[in-house]
Amino acid sequence: MEAQKGNVDKGIIDKLIHKHSLKDQVFVNASKTFSYLKEYAFKLFLDNQKKVAKNKIKIPFEYRDKGEFQFELLFGSDVLVFMLHTNVFEFDRNHEVRKTPYIREDNERSYCGLIQVYNFLSDSFKYNRDNDLGYLVARLFINKEMHYFIEGKKEIGLLYNCFAVAEMNKEVAGNIIESSMNYSINFDLLTPPFDEVKMVSMMEMMEYTNSMSLKTAKRLGFRFQADKE
């Protein structure tokens, strides 16, 4: 019996090539956007380094490059962690973005690179408190046309939600960083509900004494999604 040929159908190869090219372009745009964010964060650090140093009260202000896919911006008691995902995503079919004329005209516009912005307490890094929580401040999506859309808290999500006309550039990247910083500064540390912390085990107390490892976060004990401030 003659063995079947191992050739893949040409239609499948063409589809594979097209999809790979699309995702490659999307990731290139996401990487370019990430470089804009990095560039602005570093410039912000350099511009404010002397200003912060002259202040009578010592205020931490640092930029930390963690490689191709991550950087951190530390200011006062906060740290913003920016992370570029290595994969390309498509919006869920029930997502509001999918219902817009912009996406309906060309479904490939819904394929996006993803950059996530998290807010941590600077003490979590300073004291290596591995149990501490960070909160997702914003998710930045960039498509093949360099258009962007942001899902975010408060003004961040409200300012950057017009996918059809919003094009990414260096100025926009700077505005996103400053909006994220403003939100983080205004997002204050609250004490957790008394009943949630009224008991502590001996092991936790010993660990706390040795490494200050009790969990801390700005809204510990509250659901971040329900934050109404």
Sequence and secondary structure as in RCSB ss.txt:
>XXXX:A:sequence
MEAQKGNVDKGIIDKLIHKHSLKDQVFVNASKTFSYLKEYAFKLFLDNQKKVAKNKIKIPFEYRDKGEFQFELLF
GSDVLVFMLHTNVFEFDRNHEVRKTPYIREDNERSYCGLIQVYNFLSDSFKYNRDNDLGYLVARLFINKEMHYFI
EGKKEIGLLYNCFAVAEMNKEVAGNIIESSMNYSINFDLLTPPFDEVKMVSMMEMMEYTNSMSLKTAKRLGFRFQ
ADKE
>XXXX:A:secstr
         HHHHHHHHHHHHHHHHHHHHHHHHHHHHHHHHHHHHHHHHHHHHHSSS   EEEEE STTEEEEEE
TTEEEEEEEEEEEEE  TTSGGGGSHHHHH GGGGEEEEEEEEEEEHHHHHTT TT   EEEEEEEE TTSBEEE
EESTHHHHHS  TTT B  HHHHHHHHHHHHHHHHHS      HHHHS   HHHHHHHHHH  S   TTTTS GG
G   
